[in-house]
Amino acid sequence: MSGYQTFAVAGAGDIGRFIIQELLNHVSDGSVETVVALTRTSSGYDELKEQGAVFKTVDYSSHSNLVAALQGIDVVISSLSGPALSVQIPLADAAKEAGVKHFVPCEYGNPSGGKTYGIFGIKNRVRLHLLDIGLPYSQYYTGPWSDWFFNGDHAEFGFDIPNGKTILRGSGNVPISWTARVDVARYIVYVLTHLSPTELKSKPFAIEGERSTINQIIEEYEARSGKKLEITYESTEFLEKQVKEHPDDFENGFIRMLFLEWERGEGTTGTSEDVNKYWPEFNPRKVVDIILSP
Ligand SMILES: NC(=O)c1ccc[n+]([C@@H]2O[C@H](COP(=O)([O-])OP(=O)(O)OC[C@H]3O[C@@H](n4cnc5c(N)ncnc54)[C@H](OP(=O)(O)O)[C@@H]3O)[C@@H](O)[C@H]2O)c1
């Protein structure tokens, strides 16, 4: 057992709200004592507040404000949006001063280790800063979130399943680790409450709901749903050209770059032996089950 029982989650967005919910799920079994959510406004979030989450309004540019908000907290879990990743540096400094014992920086995607470009560069800077200030951390590589990519709300990434369309970027034949957000949250909370501080200290954890290629997912979806997807193709050469010519553009420099990473085999979170290693009973959800669930 880690002994960590008081948690603050910075950002209650796409992934943060799942982590807050999972922490709340463990208050009744005694493994979690306090769940604080840090946001800039704290309005809304009624469902989480009703279950006991304490929302604190913070100003990320005020060190004293952050230190005050983090009093009595064992673990800070950062779930801030991509454009806000640099805010983790003052957040980590405040956590250190407030006596926080462990920090989870924003990862939740492809492994960032050693990469210097785009959001990976910022993620690595944050990790190095945590090492510098001596605040133990753990990172969580999750691969793409299966319930987020395929739910139709992010069609710019290419998967518009509700409308029967998909853009197949690259070969679609390279294995990727897909994980649903509810399982990302379950694994993180399990690890943070069950492993000892030494086991947790300053390393990445690989989470994987299912390892499959985009073509395998499309094939299984079509077979099980009885629906044919209309597929548009973008070659690897096209992706490379677009990323090179428009590195700062969201669709080219970020989305197509992500697909190129997958094509290079960087969409898996770890070796088969490493993924989900610290919770053998994890039992995460499968991609097509999620797509087909109501
Ligand atoms: N694997 C995947 O499929 C996948 C998909 C999407 C994202 N991600 C990763 O997951 C991480 C979290 O992303 P997300 O989509 O969960 O984030 P999000 O929902 O877009 O944002 C999370 C929170 O960040 C806060 N925020 C936004 N701008 C801010 C700013 N300038 N300063 C301070 N706080 C700010 C907001 O909280 P308040 O307004 O309440 O303060 C927001 O609720 C990112 O690192 C991203 O790379 C992974």
The ligand as a Gaussian input file, in Angstrom:
#p B3LYP/6-31G(d) Opt

LIG

0 1
 N       -4.886000       9.545000     -25.293000
 C       -5.839000      10.298000     -25.812000
 O       -6.658000       9.822000     -26.614000
 C       -5.931000      11.738000     -25.435000
 C       -6.980000      12.521000     -25.925000
 C       -7.053000      13.856000     -25.523000
 C       -6.097000      14.377000     -24.640000
 N       -5.081000      13.579000     -24.197000
 C       -4.055000      14.096000     -23.238000
 O       -4.658000      14.152000     -21.956000
 C       -4.231000      15.297000     -21.255000
 C       -5.443000      16.028000     -20.707000
 O       -6.269000      16.388000     -21.788000
 P       -7.824000      16.601000     -21.641000
 O       -8.400000      16.433000     -23.008000
 O       -8.334000      15.758000     -20.510000
 O       -7.871000      18.119000     -21.233000
 P       -9.136000      19.097000     -21.367000
 O      -10.374000      18.376000     -21.029000
 O       -9.057000      19.783000     -22.682000
 O       -8.773000      20.186000     -20.268000
 C       -8.591000      19.818000     -18.890000
 C       -8.655000      21.058000     -18.042000
 O       -7.530000      21.897000     -18.270000
 C       -7.866000      23.179000     -17.724000
 N       -7.265000      24.222000     -18.545000
 C       -7.480000      24.487000     -19.838000
 N       -6.725000      25.537000     -20.233000
 C       -6.033000      25.945000     -19.139000
 C       -5.090000      26.963000     -18.876000
 N       -4.683000      27.789000     -19.835000
 N       -4.557000      27.052000     -17.639000
 C       -4.945000      26.209000     -16.666000
 N       -5.847000      25.220000     -16.852000
 C       -6.375000      25.090000     -18.071000
 C       -9.408000      23.287000     -17.741000
 O       -9.837000      23.338000     -16.407000
 P      -10.586000      24.626000     -15.781000
 O      -11.060000      25.480000     -16.922000
 O      -11.687000      24.028000     -15.001000
 O       -9.563000      25.282000     -14.927000
 C       -9.841000      21.950000     -18.341000
 O      -10.998000      21.417000     -17.766000
 C       -3.364000      16.105000     -22.214000
 O       -2.027000      15.894000     -21.853000
 C       -3.593000      15.492000     -23.580000
 O       -2.390000      15.421000     -24.306000
 C       -5.002000      12.281000     -24.564000

